[in-house]
């Protein structure tokens, strides 16, 4: 649940894949948690597959921690090139 001020601030952001939990902290508004008990699913199963959960996690990391994956990818690529150079 959000008040109008928070929603208006969210709407001013130009995010193509907003990571709401991260943006809540980043924007600096006060927040609290409300525990809501959920009943077990009586019929059917989740429509999300494991691959879709992984995709959602990857999008969240790239959307909110965009400066973190690039150095990691550069380090990984450098390591692979170095390993390939040693083995060849």
C-alpha positions as CSV (number, residue, x, y, z in Angstrom):
1,X,0.0,0.0,0.0
2,X,1.4,3.4,-1.0
3,X,0.2,6.9,-0.5
4,X,-0.3,9.4,-3.4
5,X,3.1,11.1,-2.8
6,X,5.0,7.8,-3.2
7,X,3.0,6.8,-6.3
8,X,3.6,10.2,-7.9
9,X,7.3,9.9,-7.3
10,X,7.4,6.4,-8.7
11,X,5.6,7.7,-11.8
12,X,8.3,10.3,-12.4
13,X,11.0,7.7,-12.7
14,X,11.9,6.6,-16.2
15,X,12.5,2.9,-15.5
16,X,11.7,0.3,-18.2
17,X,12.0,-2.6,-15.6
18,X,11.3,-1.1,-12.2
19,X,12.6,-3.1,-9.2
20,X,10.0,-2.0,-6.7
21,X,11.6,-3.3,-3.5
22,X,14.9,-1.6,-4.4
23,X,13.3,1.6,-5.4
24,X,11.3,1.8,-2.2
25,X,14.6,2.1,-0.3
26,X,16.3,4.2,-2.9
27,X,13.6,6.9,-2.9
28,X,13.9,7.3,0.9
29,X,10.3,7.2,2.0
30,X,9.4,5.7,5.3
31,X,8.0,2.2,5.0
32,X,6.9,-0.7,7.2
33,X,5.9,-4.3,6.7
34,X,2.5,-5.8,7.3
35,X,2.4,-9.6,7.7
36,X,-0.4,-11.1,5.6
37,X,-1.2,-14.8,6.1
38,X,-1.7,-16.7,2.9
39,X,-3.6,-19.9,2.5
40,X,-2.2,-22.8,0.5
41,X,-3.2,-23.0,-3.1
42,X,-6.1,-25.4,-3.2
43,X,-6.1,-26.2,-7.0
44,X,-3.7,-25.8,-9.8
45,X,-0.1,-24.7,-9.7
46,X,1.9,-21.6,-10.3
47,X,2.2,-20.5,-14.0
48,X,5.8,-19.4,-13.5
49,X,8.5,-21.9,-14.5
50,X,11.9,-22.0,-12.9
51,X,13.3,-20.3,-16.1
52,X,10.8,-17.4,-15.7
53,X,11.9,-17.0,-12.0
54,X,15.5,-16.8,-13.1
55,X,14.7,-14.3,-15.9
56,X,12.8,-12.1,-13.3
57,X,15.8,-12.3,-10.9
58,X,18.2,-11.3,-13.7
59,X,16.0,-8.4,-14.8
60,X,15.8,-7.2,-11.2
61,X,19.6,-7.3,-10.8
62,X,20.2,-5.5,-14.1
63,X,17.5,-2.9,-13.4
64,X,18.5,-1.9,-9.9
65,X,22.2,-2.9,-9.7
66,X,23.2,-1.9,-13.2
67,X,26.7,-0.8,-12.2
68,X,27.4,-4.2,-10.6
69,X,27.0,-6.7,-13.5
70,X,29.3,-4.9,-16.0
71,X,32.5,-5.1,-14.0
72,X,31.6,-8.7,-13.1
73,X,31.1,-9.6,-16.8
74,X,34.4,-7.8,-17.7
75,X,36.3,-9.8,-15.0
76,X,34.7,-13.0,-16.1
77,X,35.5,-12.3,-19.8
78,X,39.1,-11.4,-18.9
79,X,39.4,-14.6,-16.9
80,X,38.0,-16.7,-19.8
81,X,40.4,-15.1,-22.3
82,X,43.3,-15.6,-19.9
83,X,42.4,-19.2,-19.4
84,X,42.0,-19.7,-23.1
85,X,45.4,-18.2,-23.8
86,X,47.1,-20.4,-21.2
87,X,45.5,-23.6,-22.5
88,X,46.1,-22.8,-26.1
